[in-house]
């Protein structure tokens, strides 16, 4: 993360509403228009969608991450994903209006916002590649290169779902 993005996060997070959430609380629901952005001070969340009654985890977030239903946040259309806490979490929540107002306070903040969006796009592209890799071992290696603290922050069953494997398969791979 660039210094500018870190400063941006620090400044924006300092002005946001800090809330405590128990495990299992939905921050964003499928079908709702995303009106907030979330900075995770502690805890963990997952973004997922449901297809034919099966939940598919598409993103994980933990301490120090920013998360939102980005497509809905940017477009104003209904969200196709839900975001829920998967551990008790302390999250700074700020509205889209307040966030965008802050972004436009200076050229430096606009640049930081652009860099943040670029970072999120790069993360999404890396995720798309992860999904297409057939080897579960390679998927795990790629994710751990990007997120070495993953197993300290996220419960195993959610990591397994994110990697498109069972928790048993993930445990077996980790042991080998």
Helices and strands as residue ranges (DSSP letters): H 3-14, E 17-21, E 26-28, E 36-42, E 44-51, E 54-62, E 66-67, H 70-75, E 82-85, E 89-95, H 96-103, H 107-132, H 136-146, H 150-153, H 156-162, H 167-175
